[in-house]
Amino acid sequence: MSLDNLVGRTLETIDSDASAIKRLLVSAERNIADAHVMEISSENRFDAA
């Protein structure tokens, strides 16, 4: 199975560059850190992860 069949339906292609990849990594790191916050519900920690 490939994601290529979803391009144009529910996915779009984007040109990646170092800046875009860096933003995605920073966002992922922030979400992982948020998932460790014990003051929020388990469901929200799961969503953040």
C-alpha positions in Angstrom: 0.0 0.0 0.0 1.2 3.5 -0.8 0.1 7.0 0.1 0.4 8.0 -3.5 -3.2 7.0 -4.2 -4.4 9.6 -1.7 -2.5 12.6 -3.1 -5.1 15.0 -4.5 -7.9 13.5 -2.4 -7.0 13.7 1.2 -3.3 14.4 1.1 -1.2 17.1 -0.7 2.4 17.0 -1.6 4.8 19.7 -0.4 8.4 20.4 -1.2 10.4 19.9 1.9 13.4 21.9 2.8 15.7 22.1 5.9 13.5 24.8 7.5 10.3 22.8 7.1 11.9 19.6 8.5 13.3 21.6 11.5 9.8 23.0 12.3 8.3 19.5 12.2 11.0 18.2 14.5 10.6 21.1 17.0 6.8 20.5 16.9 7.3 16.8 17.6 9.7 17.4 20.5 7.2 19.9 22.0 4.3 17.4 21.7 6.4 14.7 23.4 7.3 17.1 26.2 3.6 18.0 26.6 2.6 14.4 26.7 4.7 14.1 29.9 2.7 16.8 31.8 0.8 14.8 34.4 -1.6 17.6 35.3 -3.7 16.9 32.2 -5.8 13.9 31.5 -4.4 10.6 30.1 -6.4 11.1 26.9 -4.9 14.6 26.3 -1.4 13.3 27.0 -2.0 10.5 24.5 -3.3 13.1 21.9 -0.2 15.2 22.5 2.1 12.3 22.0 
